[in-house]
Amino acid sequence: MKHPLRSLLAVAVAAALPAIVHAANVDEPWYVGGKVGWSDFYSKDYAKDFGSADTSNGDKVGAGAFVGYQFNDWFALEGGYDWLGKEGIRNALGEEGKQRFQGIQLSGKFSTPVTDKLDAYARLGVMGYRASGFGDKHDGAAPLAALGLEYNIDRNWSTRFEYQYTNHLGKTGDNGLRADNGLLSLGVAYHFGGAPAPVPVAQPAPAPVPAAPQVMEFKLNGDVLFAFNSAKLNDAGQAELATIVQQIKTAQPQQAAINIAGYTDRIGSDAYNMKLSKERAASVGDFLVSQGIPASIITAEGFGKADPVVACDNVAPRAELIKCLQPNRRVVIRAVGQAVQQ
């Protein structure tokens, strides 16, 4: 490959562009790690009268340590130390030795998600390096780029597989060799913090909103419940009230308020009619209590001839008038409460 660093830079930029969100833990942004792998040198340029020499497999071991800070979901800044291994070299006198390459690097790391736990990333940065051998050395700076995959094991630990390329290490006029380096490594990182995610606390169910008060209303014919001018319930009246009691009990009367209103017609004096209407309402209330309705929720009132349903103004014979005014002789039971159901 004629320009490997340019190619890596292009791929790294392309990988960084879609980086919007990934699985990194930014609750605790600091992390540290290490790596080890295979290091090799390319595009080697020797000083005059210098040449290559044997390089053992042991010389090709590369390693490094790094520390990083995760700024947000897709960008981190990393710095670290890299040992890039040794390269055999022969000087003008025919002596063989090893050039050693190492450096301190700083790079930006751009990540994008592949799965919930796996990220692809690119690093772009610079390495301040030292190349030394045969008693000579050269210190300089070189651009670097890297591509990798990082797997988040849990909130604390991740592992990464990476290829890093560093361009133009060394100087032929100083240490006798200038070369590019490729480091293929396997690394592991520890992310500080990483406390277990808080267990969601179940929110209490909202208190039920009370339904709007409902009303059960029963309008009873006074002539069915009582004999004329009487406040004593007859058998037919008790049977009808018993049916109403069952409906009220089904509606949970302990959550209701029951009002009983007695009415008469206009025949007779106002005082007599008021007294009769109260007695009739009280008789109905007593019957409800006898059937198991709590007395504490019952009120009984009499209204005499008030609020007539019919007037019968043009009816003269008394018998006809009594018959005409029958709708006014009534008892109204109203049960009001949240639990009342019609």
Residue, then its C-alpha position, 0 to 999 in steps of 0.5 A: m500500500k503506497h500511502p497506508l496512513r492516508s488510507l487509514l485517515a480516510v477510513a477513520v474520518a468516515a467511521a467517525l462521521p455517523a458516530i452519534v450514540h454508543a454503549a460507552n459508560v459516561d457516568e464515570p468518564w475516566y478509564v485506563g487500559g493496556k494492550v499487547g500485540w504484533s508490531d512490524f515496520y514498513s517503508k524502511d529508509y536507511a541511512k547511506d551505508f546502513g542496511s537491514a539485519d535480522t529481527s527476531n519474533g521477540d523483537k516484534v512484540g509491541a505493547g502499551a498502556f493508556v488512559g482516557y476520558q469519555f467526554n460524551d457518548w461518541f468522543a473520548l480523548e486518550g493518551g498513553y505509552d507505546w513500545l513499538g518493538k525493535e528493528g534489526i539494522r547494520n551500520a557502515l562497519g558491518e556491525e549489527g544492532k537493534q533500533r528501539f522505537q517507543g513513544i507517548q501518544l495523544s489521540g481523539k477516539f470516535s466511536t459508533p455502535v454496532t450492537d448494544k455492547l459492540d462499538a467500532y471506533a477510530r483514533l486520530g492523533v500524534m505520537g512523540y517518539r524516540a528511536s535509538g540504537f548504536g548509541d544514537k537517538h532521534d526524538g520526534a513527532a509522528p501522526l498516527a491513526a487506528l481502527g478498532l472494535e471495542y466490546n463492553i463486557d459490563r459497566n466496568w470492563s471492556t476489551r478492544f481489538e485494534y490496528q494502529y499505524t504510525n507514520h515516519l518514525g526516526k530519521t536516517g541522519d540521526n539514528g540511521l533508519r526511518a520507518d512506518n509502524g503497524l501495531l495489531s493489538l488486543g487490549v483491555a480497559y477498566h472504566f472507573g465507577g460503573a455502579p450498577a444501574p439503579v433499580p427502577v422503583a415502582q411508582p405507586a398507582p395513582a389514587p383512583v379519582p372518585a366518580a361523580p356522585q350518583v343518585m338513586e331516586f324512588k318516587l312512591n305512591g303514598d296511597v300504596l304505602f299508607a291508608f288515607n290520613s294514616a302514617k302506618l305502612n300497609d303490607a303493600g307498602q312494605a313489599e314495595l319498600a323491601t324491593i327498594v332496600q335490596q337495590i340500595k344494599t346492592a349499591q353499598p349504602q354505607q357509602a351513601a346518604i339516604n334522604i326520605a321526603g314525605y308530602t301530602d295533598r292540600i286537603g286539611s290544615d297546614a299543621y296537620n299535613m306537615k305532621l302527617s308528612k313527617e310521620r310518613a317519612a319517619s315510618v319509611g325510615d324505620f322500615l329501612v333500618s329494620q331491613g339493615i340500612p344504617a340509621s346513621i345515613i338516613t334523614a327523614e323530612g316532611f314537607g306537607k303540601a309543598d311542591p304539589v305535582v298537580a293542582c286540581d283547581n277546578v275539581a269540586p266534589r271531595a271524592e273527586l278532589i281526593k282522587c285528583l290530588q293522589p300524585n301529591r301524596r307521595v314519598v321520595i327516597r333519594a340515595v346519593g353516594q360514590a358507590v350508588q349504582q342505578 
